[in-house]
Amino acid sequence: MIVRALEGLGIASAIAFVAWRAGSLDRSGFAAAVFVGTAALAAGWSWGALLFVFFVTSSAMSRAQREGKLRRTESVVAKGGARDAIQVLANGGLFALAALASLVAPATPCMAIGVGALAAATADTWGTEIGTISSHTPRLITTWQPVAAGTSGGVTVAGLLASAAGGTVVGVVAWLVHWPPNVAVAAAVGGISGAFADSLAGALWQAKRRCARCDALTERTVHSCGVVTQRIGGIPWLDNDGVNVLGGLVGAAVALALVR
């Protein structure tokens, strides 16, 4: 295990370094990615393979039409561009903890928790990235009212299909690396459930702000026009990273319940 952890540290550092140089991670995100990757590979190569699929596919989708996405969402989203440590851990932290727990705890429950959380992160990322470039106007999942691209809780048909595909792909990969079939199925269901919970929480509970000058809804404390925004709803401390953590917890819980 120690040898595998050291090998994992080297591999995770190399991959995170490439991502940092490519602008996908900032320095804190680099450190967090090294931790998550090392934890996964210490638990076994199958854990590392699952994380690699999430990282590569999500990075590729994030970079596709990147400038266009930033233009469409920069006035709405609080964070854009390179991912920081909080974003990395919000998406991969629970998976890393489950991987470490699997070293000392029964494997199947840890597998379900880890892959359910990772499938939720994958489903959410795929849905967000594809939905952002969709030609259709996003609609709030709770009321189906049109919203600006990048609005938490906003969905498109293309984004929903991509989300379902993302959760399913993680389940398929879990089966391909010879994890128990019930865990693979639970991963897909948990991933889709977690992404749905993410959108629902974003629409209902995430802090919402408004720019008085532009009369626009946003997640930013300072709008792109330079004006300090005012909170108009939601839980003050709940931002998009917190919503992502919640989605991962739901994905893990659903997957664990199904394998049991």
DOKOL-537015 format. One record per residue (C-alpha): residue in three letters; z, x, y; residue number from 1. Coordinates in Angstrom, 2 decimals. Layout:
<pt><res>Ala</res><up>Z</up><east>X</east><north>Y</north><n>NUM</n></pt>
...
//
This chain:
<pt><res>Met</res><up>0.00</up><east>0.00</east><north>0.00</north><n>1</n></pt>
<pt><res>Ile</res><up>0.84</up><east>2.83</east><north>2.39</north><n>2</n></pt>
<pt><res>Val</res><up>-2.48</up><east>4.50</east><north>1.71</north><n>3</n></pt>
<pt><res>Arg</res><up>-4.30</up><east>1.23</east><north>2.24</north><n>4</n></pt>
<pt><res>Ala</res><up>-2.41</up><east>0.65</east><north>5.50</north><n>5</n></pt>
<pt><res>Leu</res><up>-3.42</up><east>4.09</east><north>6.77</north><n>6</n></pt>
<pt><res>Glu</res><up>-7.02</up><east>3.46</east><north>5.77</north><n>7</n></pt>
<pt><res>Gly</res><up>-6.79</up><east>0.09</east><north>7.48</north><n>8</n></pt>
<pt><res>Leu</res><up>-5.46</up><east>1.71</east><north>10.64</north><n>9</n></pt>
<pt><res>Gly</res><up>-8.47</up><east>4.01</east><north>10.75</north><n>10</n></pt>
<pt><res>Ile</res><up>-11.00</up><east>1.26</east><north>10.06</north><n>11</n></pt>
<pt><res>Ala</res><up>-9.36</up><east>-1.20</east><north>12.48</north><n>12</n></pt>
<pt><res>Ser</res><up>-9.20</up><east>1.45</east><north>15.20</north><n>13</n></pt>
<pt><res>Ala</res><up>-12.88</up><east>2.30</east><north>14.77</north><n>14</n></pt>
<pt><res>Ile</res><up>-14.00</up><east>-1.34</east><north>14.92</north><n>15</n></pt>
<pt><res>Ala</res><up>-11.72</up><east>-2.13</east><north>17.87</north><n>16</n></pt>
<pt><res>Phe</res><up>-13.01</up><east>0.95</east><north>19.70</north><n>17</n></pt>
<pt><res>Val</res><up>-16.61</up><east>-0.23</east><north>19.31</north><n>18</n></pt>
<pt><res>Ala</res><up>-15.60</up><east>-3.68</east><north>20.56</north><n>19</n></pt>
<pt><res>Trp</res><up>-13.78</up><east>-2.14</east><north>23.53</north><n>20</n></pt>
<pt><res>Arg</res><up>-16.78</up><east>0.01</east><north>24.47</north><n>21</n></pt>
<pt><res>Ala</res><up>-19.01</up><east>-3.06</east><north>24.16</north><n>22</n></pt>
<pt><res>Gly</res><up>-16.82</up><east>-4.97</east><north>26.60</north><n>23</n></pt>
<pt><res>Ser</res><up>-15.49</up><east>-7.48</east><north>24.07</north><n>24</n></pt>
<pt><res>Leu</res><up>-11.89</up><east>-6.22</east><north>24.38</north><n>25</n></pt>
<pt><res>Asp</res><up>-9.83</up><east>-4.78</east><north>27.21</north><n>26</n></pt>
<pt><res>Arg</res><up>-7.25</up><east>-2.05</east><north>26.52</north><n>27</n></pt>
<pt><res>Ser</res><up>-4.45</up><east>-4.42</east><north>25.57</north><n>28</n></pt>
<pt><res>Gly</res><up>-6.88</up><east>-6.38</east><north>23.41</north><n>29</n></pt>
<pt><res>Phe</res><up>-7.87</up><east>-3.13</east><north>21.71</north><n>30</n></pt>
<pt><res>Ala</res><up>-4.24</up><east>-2.43</east><north>20.77</north><n>31</n></pt>
<pt><res>Ala</res><up>-3.68</up><east>-5.97</east><north>19.51</north><n>32</n></pt>
<pt><res>Ala</res><up>-6.89</up><east>-5.87</east><north>17.46</north><n>33</n></pt>
<pt><res>Val</res><up>-5.77</up><east>-2.61</east><north>15.82</north><n>34</n></pt>
<pt><res>Phe</res><up>-2.47</up><east>-4.26</east><north>14.83</north><n>35</n></pt>
<pt><res>Val</res><up>-4.14</up><east>-7.37</east><north>13.41</north><n>36</n></pt>
<pt><res>Gly</res><up>-6.75</up><east>-5.34</east><north>11.53</north><n>37</n></pt>
<pt><res>Thr</res><up>-4.23</up><east>-2.90</east><north>10.10</north><n>38</n></pt>
<pt><res>Ala</res><up>-1.96</up><east>-5.73</east><north>8.92</north><n>39</n></pt>
<pt><res>Ala</res><up>-4.88</up><east>-7.49</east><north>7.24</north><n>40</n></pt>
<pt><res>Leu</res><up>-6.13</up><east>-4.40</east><north>5.42</north><n>41</n></pt>
<pt><res>Ala</res><up>-2.60</up><east>-3.43</east><north>4.37</north><n>42</n></pt>
<pt><res>Ala</res><up>-2.42</up><east>-6.77</east><north>2.56</north><n>43</n></pt>
<pt><res>Gly</res><up>-5.71</up><east>-6.13</east><north>0.75</north><n>44</n></pt>
<pt><res>Trp</res><up>-9.44</up><east>-5.71</east><north>1.22</north><n>45</n></pt>
<pt><res>Ser</res><up>-10.02</up><east>-9.44</east><north>0.82</north><n>46</n></pt>
<pt><res>Trp</res><up>-7.81</up><east>-10.09</east><north>3.86</north><n>47</n></pt>
<pt><res>Gly</res><up>-9.78</up><east>-7.48</east><north>5.75</north><n>48</n></pt>
<pt><res>Ala</res><up>-13.08</up><east>-9.06</east><north>4.73</north><n>49</n></pt>
<pt><res>Leu</res><up>-12.01</up><east>-12.45</east><north>6.08</north><n>50</n></pt>
<pt><res>Leu</res><up>-10.93</up><east>-10.94</east><north>9.38</north><n>51</n></pt>
<pt><res>Phe</res><up>-14.16</up><east>-8.95</east><north>9.60</north><n>52</n></pt>
<pt><res>Val</res><up>-16.26</up><east>-12.11</east><north>9.19</north><n>53</n></pt>
<pt><res>Phe</res><up>-14.27</up><east>-13.85</east><north>11.93</north><n>54</n></pt>
<pt><res>Phe</res><up>-14.51</up><east>-10.89</east><north>14.27</north><n>55</n></pt>
<pt><res>Val</res><up>-18.20</up><east>-10.15</east><north>13.80</north><n>56</n></pt>
<pt><res>Thr</res><up>-19.41</up><east>-13.74</east><north>13.98</north><n>57</n></pt>
<pt><res>Ser</res><up>-17.19</up><east>-14.65</east><north>16.92</north><n>58</n></pt>
<pt><res>Ser</res><up>-18.14</up><east>-11.51</east><north>18.85</north><n>59</n></pt>
<pt><res>Ala</res><up>-21.82</up><east>-12.13</east><north>18.23</north><n>60</n></pt>
<pt><res>Met</res><up>-21.56</up><east>-15.72</east><north>19.46</north><n>61</n></pt>
<pt><res>Ser</res><up>-19.52</up><east>-14.68</east><north>22.49</north><n>62</n></pt>
<pt><res>Arg</res><up>-22.14</up><east>-12.14</east><north>23.50</north><n>63</n></pt>
<pt><res>Ala</res><up>-25.09</up><east>-14.51</east><north>23.02</north><n>64</n></pt>
<pt><res>Gln</res><up>-26.31</up><east>-15.71</east><north>26.42</north><n>65</n></pt>
<pt><res>Arg</res><up>-23.12</up><east>-14.24</east><north>27.87</north><n>66</n></pt>
<pt><res>Glu</res><up>-24.18</up><east>-14.19</east><north>31.50</north><n>67</n></pt>
<pt><res>Gly</res><up>-25.34</up><east>-17.79</east><north>31.37</north><n>68</n></pt>
<pt><res>Lys</res><up>-22.03</up><east>-18.88</east><north>29.83</north><n>69</n></pt>
<pt><res>Leu</res><up>-20.05</up><east>-17.08</east><north>32.51</north><n>70</n></pt>
<pt><res>Arg</res><up>-22.06</up><east>-18.75</east><north>35.25</north><n>71</n></pt>
<pt><res>Arg</res><up>-21.46</up><east>-22.18</east><north>33.72</north><n>72</n></pt>
<pt><res>Thr</res><up>-17.74</up><east>-21.74</east><north>33.12</north><n>73</n></pt>
<pt><res>Glu</res><up>-16.44</up><east>-19.17</east><north>35.63</north><n>74</n></pt>
<pt><res>Ser</res><up>-15.13</up><east>-21.83</east><north>38.02</north><n>75</n></pt>
<pt><res>Val</res><up>-13.25</up><east>-23.60</east><north>35.20</north><n>76</n></pt>
<pt><res>Val</res><up>-11.83</up><east>-21.13</east><north>32.66</north><n>77</n></pt>
<pt><res>Ala</res><up>-8.87</up><east>-18.95</east><north>33.54</north><n>78</n></pt>
<pt><res>Lys</res><up>-10.09</up><east>-16.02</east><north>31.46</north><n>79</n></pt>
<pt><res>Gly</res><up>-13.57</up><east>-14.72</east><north>30.81</north><n>80</n></pt>
<pt><res>Gly</res><up>-15.22</up><east>-11.54</east><north>29.62</north><n>81</n></pt>
<pt><res>Ala</res><up>-13.19</up><east>-9.01</east><north>27.63</north><n>82</n></pt>
<pt><res>Arg</res><up>-10.36</up><east>-10.45</east><north>25.54</north><n>83</n></pt>
<pt><res>Asp</res><up>-6.80</up><east>-9.29</east><north>26.23</north><n>84</n></pt>
<pt><res>Ala</res><up>-3.90</up><east>-8.88</east><north>23.80</north><n>85</n></pt>
<pt><res>Ile</res><up>-2.65</up><east>-12.43</east><north>24.28</north><n>86</n></pt>
<pt><res>Gln</res><up>-6.05</up><east>-13.87</east><north>23.40</north><n>87</n></pt>
<pt><res>Val</res><up>-6.37</up><east>-11.63</east><north>20.34</north><n>88</n></pt>
<pt><res>Leu</res><up>-2.91</up><east>-12.53</east><north>19.06</north><n>89</n></pt>
<pt><res>Ala</res><up>-3.37</up><east>-16.22</east><north>19.85</north><n>90</n></pt>
<pt><res>Asn</res><up>-6.34</up><east>-16.21</east><north>17.48</north><n>91</n></pt>
<pt><res>Gly</res><up>-5.31</up><east>-13.62</east><north>14.89</north><n>92</n></pt>
<pt><res>Gly</res><up>-1.56</up><east>-13.17</east><north>15.16</north><n>93</n></pt>
<pt><res>Leu</res><up>-0.56</up><east>-15.79</east><north>12.58</north><n>94</n></pt>
<pt><res>Phe</res><up>-3.17</up><east>-14.45</east><north>10.17</north><n>95</n></pt>
<pt><res>Ala</res><up>-1.72</up><east>-10.94</east><north>10.56</north><n>96</n></pt>
<pt><res>Leu</res><up>1.84</up><east>-12.18</east><north>9.99</north><n>97</n></pt>
<pt><res>Ala</res><up>0.77</up><east>-14.08</east><north>6.88</north><n>98</n></pt>
<pt><res>Ala</res><up>-0.98</up><east>-10.96</east><north>5.60</north><n>99</n></pt>
<pt><res>Leu</res><up>2.20</up><east>-8.91</east><north>6.03</north><n>100</n></pt>
<pt><res>Ala</res><up>4.31</up><east>-11.66</east><north>4.45</north><n>101</n></pt>
<pt><res>Ser</res><up>2.04</up><east>-11.67</east><north>1.40</north><n>102</n></pt>
<pt><res>Leu</res><up>3.30</up><east>-8.18</east><north>0.59</north><n>103</n></pt>
<pt><res>Val</res><up>6.78</up><east>-9.51</east><north>-0.17</north><n>104</n></pt>
<pt><res>Ala</res><up>6.33</up><east>-13.29</east><north>-0.64</north><n>105</n></pt>
<pt><res>Pro</res><up>4.37</up><east>-15.52</east><north>-3.07</north><n>106</n></pt>
<pt><res>Ala</res><up>0.70</up><east>-14.88</east><north>-2.43</north><n>107</n></pt>
<pt><res>Thr</res><up>-0.84</up><east>-18.35</east><north>-2.51</north><n>108</n></pt>
<pt><res>Pro</res><up>1.25</up><east>-19.94</east><north>0.29</north><n>109</n></pt>
<pt><res>Cys</res><up>0.67</up><east>-16.87</east><north>2.47</north><n>110</n></pt>
<pt><res>Met</res><up>-3.05</up><east>-17.01</east><north>1.75</north><n>111</n></pt>
<pt><res>Ala</res><up>-3.16</up><east>-20.68</east><north>2.75</north><n>112</n></pt>
<pt><res>Ile</res><up>-1.24</up><east>-20.08</east><north>5.99</north><n>113</n></pt>
<pt><res>Gly</res><up>-3.30</up><east>-17.05</east><north>6.96</north><n>114</n></pt>
<pt><res>Val</res><up>-6.75</up><east>-18.37</east><north>6.12</north><n>115</n></pt>
<pt><res>Gly</res><up>-5.98</up><east>-21.83</east><north>7.54</north><n>116</n></pt>
<pt><res>Ala</res><up>-5.05</up><east>-20.26</east><north>10.86</north><n>117</n></pt>
<pt><res>Leu</res><up>-8.08</up><east>-17.96</east><north>10.81</north><n>118</n></pt>
<pt><res>Ala</res><up>-10.42</up><east>-20.81</east><north>9.92</north><n>119</n></pt>
<pt><res>Ala</res><up>-9.04</up><east>-22.81</east><north>12.86</north><n>120</n></pt>
<pt><res>Ala</res><up>-9.66</up><east>-19.87</east><north>15.21</north><n>121</n></pt>
<pt><res>Thr</res><up>-13.18</up><east>-19.47</east><north>13.82</north><n>122</n></pt>
<pt><res>Ala</res><up>-13.97</up><east>-23.18</east><north>14.10</north><n>123</n></pt>
<pt><res>Asp</res><up>-12.66</up><east>-23.31</east><north>17.67</north><n>124</n></pt>
<pt><res>Thr</res><up>-14.56</up><east>-20.17</east><north>18.72</north><n>125</n></pt>
<pt><res>Trp</res><up>-17.84</up><east>-21.28</east><north>17.17</north><n>126</n></pt>
<pt><res>Gly</res><up>-17.49</up><east>-24.74</east><north>18.68</north><n>127</n></pt>
<pt><res>Thr</res><up>-16.70</up><east>-23.37</east><north>22.12</north><n>128</n></pt>
<pt><res>Glu</res><up>-19.48</up><east>-20.79</east><north>22.18</north><n>129</n></pt>
<pt><res>Ile</res><up>-22.19</up><east>-23.14</east><north>20.88</north><n>130</n></pt>
<pt><res>Gly</res><up>-20.95</up><east>-26.06</east><north>22.93</north><n>131</n></pt>
<pt><res>Thr</res><up>-21.07</up><east>-24.00</east><north>26.12</north><n>132</n></pt>
<pt><res>Ile</res><up>-24.78</up><east>-23.29</east><north>25.75</north><n>133</n></pt>
<pt><res>Ser</res><up>-25.62</up><east>-26.84</east><north>24.68</north><n>134</n></pt>
<pt><res>Ser</res><up>-28.05</up><east>-28.70</east><north>26.94</north><n>135</n></pt>
<pt><res>His</res><up>-25.88</up><east>-31.81</east><north>26.66</north><n>136</n></pt>
<pt><res>Thr</res><up>-23.01</up><east>-32.54</east><north>29.03</north><n>137</n></pt>
<pt><res>Pro</res><up>-19.58</up><east>-32.01</east><north>27.41</north><n>138</n></pt>
<pt><res>Arg</res><up>-17.36</up><east>-35.06</east><north>27.08</north><n>139</n></pt>
<pt><res>Leu</res><up>-13.58</up><east>-35.19</east><north>26.94</north><n>140</n></pt>
<pt><res>Ile</res><up>-12.53</up><east>-35.79</east><north>23.35</north><n>141</n></pt>
<pt><res>Thr</res><up>-9.91</up><east>-38.38</east><north>24.35</north><n>142</n></pt>
<pt><res>Thr</res><up>-11.91</up><east>-40.59</east><north>26.73</north><n>143</n></pt>
<pt><res>Trp</res><up>-15.52</up><east>-39.45</east><north>26.21</north><n>144</n></pt>
<pt><res>Gln</res><up>-15.89</up><east>-39.03</east><north>29.96</north><n>145</n></pt>
<pt><res>Pro</res><up>-18.30</up><east>-36.27</east><north>31.14</north><n>146</n></pt>
<pt><res>Val</res><up>-16.59</up><east>-33.00</east><north>32.11</north><n>147</n></pt>
<pt><res>Ala</res><up>-17.72</up><east>-29.58</east><north>33.31</north><n>148</n></pt>
<pt><res>Ala</res><up>-18.67</up><east>-26.93</east><north>30.75</north><n>149</n></pt>
<pt><res>Gly</res><up>-15.60</up><east>-24.89</east><north>29.82</north><n>150</n></pt>
<pt><res>Thr</res><up>-13.14</up><east>-27.75</east><north>30.31</north><n>151</n></pt>
<pt><res>Ser</res><up>-10.45</up><east>-27.71</east><north>27.62</north><n>152</n></pt>
<pt><res>Gly</res><up>-10.86</up><east>-30.74</east><north>25.39</north><n>153</n></pt>
<pt><res>Gly</res><up>-14.53</up><east>-31.09</east><north>26.27</north><n>154</n></pt>
<pt><res>Val</res><up>-16.86</up><east>-31.36</east><north>23.27</north><n>155</n></pt>
<pt><res>Thr</res><up>-20.55</up><east>-31.70</east><north>22.48</north><n>156</n></pt>
<pt><res>Val</res><up>-22.27</up><east>-32.76</east><north>19.28</north><n>157</n></pt>
<pt><res>Ala</res><up>-23.62</up><east>-29.24</east><north>18.84</north><n>158</n></pt>
<pt><res>Gly</res><up>-20.17</up><east>-27.79</east><north>19.41</north><n>159</n></pt>
<pt><res>Leu</res><up>-18.56</up><east>-30.15</east><north>16.90</north><n>160</n></pt>
<pt><res>Leu</res><up>-21.13</up><east>-29.26</east><north>14.25</north><n>161</n></pt>
<pt><res>Ala</res><up>-20.64</up><east>-25.55</east><north>14.96</north><n>162</n></pt>
<pt><res>Ser</res><up>-16.89</up><east>-26.00</east><north>14.67</north><n>163</n></pt>
<pt><res>Ala</res><up>-17.22</up><east>-27.66</east><north>11.28</north><n>164</n></pt>
<pt><res>Ala</res><up>-19.56</up><east>-24.87</east><north>10.17</north><n>165</n></pt>
<pt><res>Gly</res><up>-17.12</up><east>-22.17</east><north>11.32</north><n>166</n></pt>
<pt><res>Gly</res><up>-14.21</up><east>-23.60</east><north>9.34</north><n>167</n></pt>
<pt><res>Thr</res><up>-16.42</up><east>-24.08</east><north>6.29</north><n>168</n></pt>
<pt><res>Val</res><up>-17.77</up><east>-20.53</east><north>6.42</north><n>169</n></pt>
<pt><res>Val</res><up>-14.25</up><east>-19.09</east><north>6.31</north><n>170</n></pt>
<pt><res>Gly</res><up>-13.52</up><east>-21.25</east><north>3.28</north><n>171</n></pt>
<pt><res>Val</res><up>-16.70</up><east>-20.03</east><north>1.59</north><n>172</n></pt>
<pt><res>Val</res><up>-15.83</up><east>-16.39</east><north>2.30</north><n>173</n></pt>
<pt><res>Ala</res><up>-12.33</up><east>-16.95</east><north>0.87</north><n>174</n></pt>
<pt><res>Trp</res><up>-13.98</up><east>-18.20</east><north>-2.32</north><n>175</n></pt>
<pt><res>Leu</res><up>-16.43</up><east>-15.26</east><north>-2.35</north><n>176</n></pt>
<pt><res>Val</res><up>-13.58</up><east>-12.73</east><north>-2.20</north><n>177</n></pt>
<pt><res>His</res><up>-12.05</up><east>-14.49</east><north>-5.24</north><n>178</n></pt>
<pt><res>Trp</res><up>-9.20</up><east>-16.31</east><north>-3.59</north><n>179</n></pt>
<pt><res>Pro</res><up>-8.11</up><east>-19.44</east><north>-5.50</north><n>180</n></pt>
<pt><res>Pro</res><up>-10.62</up><east>-22.30</east><north>-5.09</north><n>181</n></pt>
<pt><res>Asn</res><up>-7.94</up><east>-24.65</east><north>-3.79</north><n>182</n></pt>
<pt><res>Val</res><up>-7.10</up><east>-22.14</east><north>-1.06</north><n>183</n></pt>
<pt><res>Ala</res><up>-10.77</up><east>-21.89</east><north>-0.09</north><n>184</n></pt>
<pt><res>Val</res><up>-11.08</up><east>-25.67</east><north>0.20</north><n>185</n></pt>
<pt><res>Ala</res><up>-7.79</up><east>-25.87</east><north>2.09</north><n>186</n></pt>
<pt><res>Ala</res><up>-9.06</up><east>-23.22</east><north>4.51</north><n>187</n></pt>
<pt><res>Ala</res><up>-12.12</up><east>-25.26</east><north>5.42</north><n>188</n></pt>
<pt><res>Val</res><up>-10.15</up><east>-28.47</east><north>5.90</north><n>189</n></pt>
<pt><res>Gly</res><up>-7.37</up><east>-26.69</east><north>7.77</north><n>190</n></pt>
<pt><res>Gly</res><up>-9.85</up><east>-24.92</east><north>10.01</north><n>191</n></pt>
<pt><res>Ile</res><up>-11.63</up><east>-28.10</east><north>11.03</north><n>192</n></pt>
<pt><res>Ser</res><up>-8.29</up><east>-29.88</east><north>11.52</north><n>193</n></pt>
<pt><res>Gly</res><up>-6.95</up><east>-27.04</east><north>13.63</north><n>194</n></pt>
<pt><res>Ala</res><up>-10.01</up><east>-26.99</east><north>15.88</north><n>195</n></pt>
<pt><res>Phe</res><up>-9.72</up><east>-30.75</east><north>16.37</north><n>196</n></pt>
<pt><res>Ala</res><up>-6.04</up><east>-30.36</east><north>17.26</north><n>197</n></pt>
<pt><res>Asp</res><up>-6.98</up><east>-27.59</east><north>19.69</north><n>198</n></pt>
<pt><res>Ser</res><up>-9.41</up><east>-29.87</east><north>21.53</north><n>199</n></pt>
<pt><res>Leu</res><up>-6.96</up><east>-32.76</east><north>21.52</north><n>200</n></pt>
<pt><res>Ala</res><up>-4.12</up><east>-30.62</east><north>22.88</north><n>201</n></pt>
<pt><res>Gly</res><up>-6.44</up><east>-29.17</east><north>25.51</north><n>202</n></pt>
<pt><res>Ala</res><up>-7.34</up><east>-32.65</east><north>26.71</north><n>203</n></pt>
<pt><res>Leu</res><up>-3.83</up><east>-34.10</east><north>26.59</north><n>204</n></pt>
<pt><res>Trp</res><up>-1.30</up><east>-31.37</east><north>27.29</north><n>205</n></pt>
<pt><res>Gln</res><up>-2.88</up><east>-28.22</east><north>28.71</north><n>206</n></pt>
<pt><res>Ala</res><up>-2.04</up><east>-27.64</east><north>32.37</north><n>207</n></pt>
<pt><res>Lys</res><up>-4.72</up><east>-29.06</east><north>34.65</north><n>208</n></pt>
<pt><res>Arg</res><up>-5.39</up><east>-27.90</east><north>38.19</north><n>209</n></pt>
<pt><res>Arg</res><up>-7.63</up><east>-28.97</east><north>41.06</north><n>210</n></pt>
<pt><res>Cys</res><up>-9.32</up><east>-27.06</east><north>43.88</north><n>211</n></pt>
<pt><res>Ala</res><up>-8.83</up><east>-29.04</east><north>47.10</north><n>212</n></pt>
<pt><res>Arg</res><up>-11.82</up><east>-27.40</east><north>48.78</north><n>213</n></pt>
<pt><res>Cys</res><up>-14.31</up><east>-28.02</east><north>45.96</north><n>214</n></pt>
<pt><res>Asp</res><up>-12.61</up><east>-31.13</east><north>44.55</north><n>215</n></pt>
<pt><res>Ala</res><up>-13.12</up><east>-29.59</east><north>41.11</north><n>216</n></pt>
<pt><res>Leu</res><up>-10.91</up><east>-29.48</east><north>38.01</north><n>217</n></pt>
<pt><res>Thr</res><up>-10.09</up><east>-26.01</east><north>36.75</north><n>218</n></pt>
<pt><res>Glu</res><up>-7.67</up><east>-23.92</east><north>34.67</north><n>219</n></pt>
<pt><res>Arg</res><up>-7.57</up><east>-21.19</east><north>37.32</north><n>220</n></pt>
<pt><res>Thr</res><up>-4.61</up><east>-20.70</east><north>39.66</north><n>221</n></pt>
<pt><res>Val</res><up>-7.10</up><east>-19.32</east><north>42.20</north><n>222</n></pt>
<pt><res>His</res><up>-10.48</up><east>-21.04</east><north>42.13</north><n>223</n></pt>
<pt><res>Ser</res><up>-13.75</up><east>-19.11</east><north>42.20</north><n>224</n></pt>
<pt><res>Cys</res><up>-14.08</up><east>-20.08</east><north>45.87</north><n>225</n></pt>
<pt><res>Gly</res><up>-10.84</up><east>-18.23</east><north>46.65</north><n>226</n></pt>
<pt><res>Val</res><up>-8.58</up><east>-21.25</east><north>47.22</north><n>227</n></pt>
<pt><res>Val</res><up>-5.21</up><east>-21.52</east><north>45.43</north><n>228</n></pt>
<pt><res>Thr</res><up>-5.38</up><east>-24.57</east><north>43.16</north><n>229</n></pt>
<pt><res>Gln</res><up>-2.79</up><east>-27.30</east><north>42.65</north><n>230</n></pt>
<pt><res>Arg</res><up>-1.46</up><east>-28.50</east><north>39.29</north><n>231</n></pt>
<pt><res>Ile</res><up>-2.27</up><east>-32.17</east><north>38.76</north><n>232</n></pt>
<pt><res>Gly</res><up>-1.22</up><east>-32.72</east><north>35.17</north><n>233</n></pt>
<pt><res>Gly</res><up>-0.37</up><east>-31.31</east><north>31.78</north><n>234</n></pt>
<pt><res>Ile</res><up>2.52</up><east>-29.08</east><north>30.72</north><n>235</n></pt>
<pt><res>Pro</res><up>2.92</up><east>-26.37</east><north>33.40</north><n>236</n></pt>
<pt><res>Trp</res><up>3.27</up><east>-23.42</east><north>31.01</north><n>237</n></pt>
<pt><res>Leu</res><up>0.68</up><east>-24.51</east><north>28.42</north><n>238</n></pt>
<pt><res>Asp</res><up>-2.55</up><east>-22.60</east><north>28.96</north><n>239</n></pt>
<pt><res>Asn</res><up>-5.59</up><east>-22.11</east><north>26.73</north><n>240</n></pt>
<pt><res>Asp</res><up>-3.92</up><east>-19.32</east><north>24.75</north><n>241</n></pt>
<pt><res>Gly</res><up>-1.01</up><east>-21.62</east><north>23.94</north><n>242</n></pt>
<pt><res>Val</res><up>-3.41</up><east>-24.33</east><north>22.85</north><n>243</n></pt>
<pt><res>Asn</res><up>-5.15</up><east>-21.82</east><north>20.56</north><n>244</n></pt>
<pt><res>Val</res><up>-1.80</up><east>-20.94</east><north>18.98</north><n>245</n></pt>
<pt><res>Leu</res><up>-1.15</up><east>-24.63</east><north>18.40</north><n>246</n></pt>
<pt><res>Gly</res><up>-4.56</up><east>-25.06</east><north>16.77</north><n>247</n></pt>
<pt><res>Gly</res><up>-3.83</up><east>-22.14</east><north>14.46</north><n>248</n></pt>
<pt><res>Leu</res><up>-0.46</up><east>-23.59</east><north>13.50</north><n>249</n></pt>
<pt><res>Val</res><up>-2.07</up><east>-26.93</east><north>12.65</north><n>250</n></pt>
<pt><res>Gly</res><up>-4.77</up><east>-25.22</east><north>10.59</north><n>251</n></pt>
<pt><res>Ala</res><up>-2.13</up><east>-23.23</east><north>8.71</north><n>252</n></pt>
<pt><res>Ala</res><up>0.08</up><east>-26.27</east><north>8.14</north><n>253</n></pt>
<pt><res>Val</res><up>-2.79</up><east>-28.42</east><north>6.83</north><n>254</n></pt>
<pt><res>Ala</res><up>-3.99</up><east>-25.66</east><north>4.50</north><n>255</n></pt>
<pt><res>Leu</res><up>-0.47</up><east>-25.04</east><north>3.19</north><n>256</n></pt>
<pt><res>Ala</res><up>0.09</up><east>-28.75</east><north>2.60</north><n>257</n></pt>
<pt><res>Leu</res><up>-3.16</up><east>-29.03</east><north>0.65</north><n>258</n></pt>
<pt><res>Val</res><up>-2.45</up><east>-26.11</east><north>-1.70</north><n>259</n></pt>
<pt><res>Arg</res><up>0.98</up><east>-27.55</east><north>-2.40</north><n>260</n></pt>
//
